[in-house]
Amino acid sequence: MGGFFGTISKSPCATDLFYGTDYNSHLGTRRGGMATLHEGKFMRSIHNLENSYFRLRFEADLDKFKGNSGIGIISDTDPQPIFISSHLGKYAVVTVAKVNNLEELENELLAKGCHFSELNSGQTNQTELIALLISQADTFLEGIELVYQKIKGSCSMLILTEKGIIVARDKWGRTPVLVGKKYGAYAVSSEPCSFPNLDFEVEYNVGPGEVLLLEADRMTQLRKPNKKMQVCSFLWVYYGYPVSDYEGVNVDAARYASGLTMAKKDDTIADYVAGIPDSGIGMGLGYAEGKGIPYRRAIIKYTPTWPRSFTPANQNIRDLVAKMKLIPNRNLLKDKRVIFCDDSIVRGTQLNDNVNILYGYGAKEVHMRIGSPPIIHTCPYLGFTASKSAMELITRRTIKELEGDDSKDLDKYATTDSEQYTNMVNSIREKLNITTLRFNTVEDLVSSIGLPKECVCTHCYNGQDIED
């Protein structure tokens, strides 16, 4: 998915920019970048993060970042920030985006005489394409409007200019953007957990499609927010950091409420509940409360060298990381019936390995409770599943096995407790060698988040979208 951070201050900003960007590391896996502006000159560094961490890559670069304003990015897509020199002036831009009609827009810009200088794995860098779209207009605001009109997918961005930092949230608000403030400085981030240790207080939640200009001593609205929103529900299930609030809803509180609600409908007899680190912990605590049984740390993550931010793009390495970073507690598992809470099942390979290890350590029964509904569709907006094809999803592979092909009637499989849904879940349970398996429902997930249903995107579970 990716996350960005920007700050503008009356004093040098490099330290805040460095740590603020790093606090977005759990949102992306591939590249990191920072740019600052000093006396009309831009300074930039971009590093590959697939085999290292943001802090390790950028610490040596810190001395070169001069100036009082800057933007940073943890990207799951292309190298950024991008520098542009146009009739709008010189500027740098970072995006959290997914452009589904990239080739169509590329051809359109080429026909107008534009050219592209940045490539990403042989394809046009989508952040450069977005910057070129902006430069087609007479003003930055008109250019951002053009991006909203042209792009199929989603796009939030930060634009670093000599006047200040322009902040634009995706027109549907797919991902959060928040503004923080402290004496003499403003900051903007995808993750509000980046604010407290840098002494910023959350000042403002940027609305869908809203555009702001941040200067060191003021925040100016350039475009009012849209009335409709479709913020990604998976933020509260997995991607969001536990201490963060999006749209006023705390991540860990939503996970706790989700587990509490599920547990009250569960008559399974177990000795205790355990959360799969990290994102299953909040749900597990709520589940234990709802069931009235203890919570135990039956699986521990080895944090010294396997932080959550290290999630390689290569699937084989990702599977290895998933196995190596989690260590079961044999003493707690032996001869026990355990309810394990986890955020989601995407491909199922990691969970299958974990379940076999749990049995190997003496677990008598392994009951899995999943914080998200079954993921049946890939995401056309954020790509959070890391699956390029629907057939990589364990649900779709299972449906194909049950139907003899990839069924076009997916609504029945997305309907909790339908015959098709029950058969799919039972088949997945058998594949993964789980004693019992239950998923959260769309209704209970949305209720746990607490926002109006029409404001929360549930496309990956049921394929539903709000009309534009």
N, C-alpha and C positions, 0 to 999 in steps of 0.2 A: 504493500500500500504506500508507505512513505509518510514522512512528517517533516515540517519545516519550522524554523525559528528565525525571527528577525528582531533587531533592536536598534533604537536611535536614542542618543543620549547627549547631554551637554559635556560629557567627558569620554575618553577612549572606551570603546565597547568590546574589544576583542575577547576579554575574559568572559563576559556575560554571553557573548555570541557562541563561544566555544562550548561552555557548559550547557547553555540552553539548547543548542543543537544536539548535543550528546544525550540529553534527556528525551529525545525522540527516537533513540536507537532501536527500541523494541518495535518500531513501526516499519522498519525497512531492513534490507539484507544485502544490497548490492554495492551501492556507492554513497559516499558522503562528499559534501562540498561546502565551502564557505567563501564569501566575498565581502569585502569592505570598501568603503569609499573615503578617500582622504585627499583633500585639495584638488578635486577634480579627477583623480586617478583611481582606478579600480585595482584591487589586489584580490587574487583568487587562488584557491587550491582545490583539487578534486582527487580523491583517492578511492581505490577499490577496497571494499570492506568484506569481501566474501571469505577471506581467510584471516581477518583481524578485526579490531574494534576501532570505532571512531576516535576515541581518545589516543590510542597508540599511534594512529596514523597522523593525527593533526597536531600533537603536542610540539613536535619539532618545527612546525610552521608558524606557531603563534606570534613570534617576534615580528614577522613581516606584515601582520594585519594591523595597519594604522587606520585611524579615523574614528569617528563617533557614530557611524551607522553601518549596519551590515546585515546580511541574510545568510542562512545556512540551511542545509537540506540533508536528510537521510532518505535515499531514493531506492525504490524497488525497480526502477526502470532505467532511465538514461543518465549520462553524466551531466551534472549541473553544479553551479549556476551557469547560465549562458549570458555572454556579453553581446549587446547589440548597439550599433551606432546607426541612428536613423534621423529622419526629420523631426522626430520627437525629442531628440537628444541622445546622449549615451545613457544606457541603463543596464542593470543586471536583473535576471529573473530566475526564480525557482518555482516549480509547480508540483503539486500532488494531483496527478491526473491519470486518466485512462482515455485515450483517443481511439475510438473504434473505427472511425472513418479516416484514418491517417493517410492512406494512399490517395483517397479522393481529394482531400485537402491539399496534399502535396502536389498533385497534378494541377489543381486549380491555381496554386501559387506559382508554379513553374510557368504556366501559361501567361501569367502576368509579368514575367520577367524576373521573378525572384530566384535566388539560388540558395542551396543549403551547404553549409560547411561542416556540419557535425553529423557523424554516423554512429549508430548504436547497433552492434551486431549486424551490420550491413543494411540497417534500416535508418530512415530519417529520425533524428533526435526529436522526440515530440515536444520537448520544451522549446527547442529552436523554432519548430513550426508554430507553436503558440505565440512566441515572440514576434515572428514575422506577420502573423495575423494581426496582432496589436499594432504593428507598424504600418499596416494598411490604412489606418484611420487617421483622423486629424488630431485627435487627443488620446491620451491614455484611457480615459473613461469610455470613449467611443470604441477604442480597440478592444477593451474588455467586453463590452456589449457584443462586439462581433464574435469574440471567442464563445460567449454564451450561446449565440445564435448558430454558429457553425459546427461546434463540436458535438458529436454523438458519444456520450459517455459521461465524464465528469472532469472538472478542473477547478482547483483552488490555486491561488498564486500569490507570491510576494514580488513586488517590483521595486528595486533599489534605484532611486533617482537622486539627483542633486538637491531636490526640494525636500525629499523625505521618502518614506516607505509606503507604497501603495499596497493595500491589503484587499484581496478579492476572494470571497468564498464561493464555491461551486453554486450554481443557480438553484440547485435542489438541496444544498446543504448536506451532501452525502457524507462529507467528513467535517469534523468540528474545526473551528478557528476561533481562538480566544485572545483577547488583548489584556496585557498586564501593565501595571503602572507602579512606579516608585519615584522618589524625589529626583527630578531632573531627567527622567527617562521613561520611555514606553517600550514594551516588547509585545510580540505577537507570536503565537505558537499553535501547532496542531495539538499539543499536549500541555494542559495546565499544570501538570506535575513538574514542569520545567521552571515554574515561577517561584515557589516558596524559598528555596535555598539561595536564590539570587535576589531575594528581598522584594520581589514583585508581588503585588496583590492583584487578583483577578479584577479587572475593571469593566470588561465588556465582552459579551458573547456575540460574535459577528453573525448576522442572520444570513439565510440563503440568498445568494446573489448580491449581498450587500458589498459595497466598496468604500473603503476608508483611506484617508491619508494620515499617516503618523509622522509627526515632527517631535522634537525633543520635549516640547512644552505644550503640545496640543494634539487632539485627535479630531479630525474633520470628516463628516460623512459626505461622500461623493455620490453615492447611489443608495436609495432606500432598499431594505430587504424585500424579497418576494414573500407573498402570503403563504405559499405552499412549501412544505419541506418533506424530504425523504431521507432522514439521517440513517446511516447504516446500523442495524440492530446488532451486528456482529462486534461492534465496538465494545458493547457491554458484556458480550459472551467471551471474547478472546483478546482482541487487539488492545483494548483500553487498559491503561495502567490503573491499579486498584484505587489509588488516592485521587484520581482525576474525576472531575464532574463535567459532563457534556449536557448542554441544555438544562443545566441545574440538577442533573441526576448523577449521583455518585456511582462509579463502576462497581466497587466492592459491595455497596448496599444493594444494587440490582442483582448481583450474583447471589448474595445471601438470600434475598427475597425469592429468587427463582428456586433455590434449593429447598427453602422452607415450604413453598407451595407444592413442589413435587413430592416432598416427603409425606405431607399430610394425606396424599392419595395412595401411598405405598404401604401395602400390608406385608412386605417381605420381612422375614425374621433374620436379623443379623446381629453380630457381636459389637460392631462399631462402624463408623463412617470414616473414610479417608479421602482427601482431595488429591488429585494428580497435580503436582506443581507445574506452573504457578497459578494459572487461571482457574483451576478446579478447586482451589482452596476456599475461596469465599463461598462458593456454592456448597462445598462439603460442610462448612460450618453451619450454614443454614439448614442443610439436610439433617445433620445430627440434632439440631434444635427441634426440627419438625418431627423427627422420629422419636425423640426422647431417649436417644442412646449416645454413648460417648463418641467423641471425635479423637482419632489417633493419627499420628504421622507415620503411616505405614510405608510411605515412599518419600524419600528426601532428595532434593536436587543438589548436586555437587556444584555449589556456586563459585568456588575459587577460580575455576577455569572454564565453566560452562554456563555463563550468564545467558539469560533468555534472548538477548540481542543477537547472539551468534546462531543464525539460522541460515545455513548455506542454501544457495539456489539449486545446487545439484541434489536430486532426489536421493541418490544412494548415500551421499554424505549426510544428508538431513536425517535419514533413517538411522545411520550410525550415531549421530549426535543425540538423537532422541533416546537411543538406548543407553549411551554412555553417561548422559548427564543425570539420569534417575537411578537411585540406589535403593532397593527394597530393604526393609528392616525385617530380617528373618525371625527375630524374637517375637515381633508383633503379629506376623503372618501365620505362623505354624498352627494348623488345626483351627483356624478362625474362619467365620463367615463374614465377609467384608463387603460393604457397599462403597464402591469407588465412584467419585464424581469427577467428570472431565468436561472440558468445554465443548468438544465437537468430535465427530468422526468424519474425516474427509476421504482419504484413500483406504484407511483401515490397516495399513501395514505396520505403523508404529504401535497401535493398540494391540494388534495380534502378538507382536513380540513381547510387549509388556505383560499381557495376560499369561502367556506361557511362562514367563519368568516368575510371576506371582505364584502360579501353581508349583513351579519348581522349588520355591522357597517354603512350600508347605501349606499354602492357603487351601482351605477346605471348599469354600464357595467364593466365586468372584461375581459380584453383581455390579453392573455398570449403569450409571445414571448420567445422561448427557445433557448439558446445559442448553444446547441448541436443538431445534427440531431437526429431522433428517435433512441434510443438504442434497437437494435433488437437481438444482440448476447451478451452473457456474455464474459468477457475478459479472455482468456487463458494465459495471460502473467502477469497481475498485479492484477486482481480481484477487480478493483476499484468499480464495481457496488455493491459490498457487497451482491450480489445475487449468491447463489450456483447453482440455477437452472434457466434455461431460462424462465420457466413458472412463475417465480416470477416477471418478467418484464411485465409492463402493455401493452407493444406492443405485446408480444407473447400471453398473455391472450386474447387480443382483436382479434388478428389474428385467434386464435383457435375458438373464438365465430363466426367470420365472415366465416370461412372455414368449421366449424364443426369438425375440428381437428387441430393439430399443423402443418400448411402447410410446406411442404418441399421446396416450391418455394418462398423463402424469398426475392430473388433478386427484385421481382416486388414491394414488400412492402418497400424496401430500395431505390427505384427509385422515386425521388421527382416528384410529380404531376401525377404519374401513377394512373390508376383507383384504384388499390389496396391500394396505399399509401394514396390517398385522402379519401377512405372509412375508413381506419384505423385511420387517424388523426381525422376525423369527429366523429367517434365512441368514441375515447378518449375524445374529447371535450364534447360530450354529457354526458359521465360518470362523468366527473369532473365539469359539470355545468358551463362551461366557455363560454362567449359570442363568442369569436373567439380564435383560437389556431393556431399558426404557429411555425414551427421548422426551425432552420438554415439548410442550405444544406451542404453536405460534401465539395462541391466545394468552397463555400463562407467561410466556416470555415478554410479550408486549405489556402485559399487566405489571410484571416485575419491574420493567423499565419505568413505567408510569406516564409515558407520553401518550397523547392521542394516537390511536392506531393509524390514522391517515398520515401521521408525521414520521412514521418509522418504516424503513424499507425492509421488506421480508421476501424479496425476490428469490433469494437462493433457496428458500424453503418451499415456496408455493408458486413462484413465477409471476406473482402479481406486481403490477406497477400502477402508479398514478398517471393518468393521461396528462401530457404536457399542455 
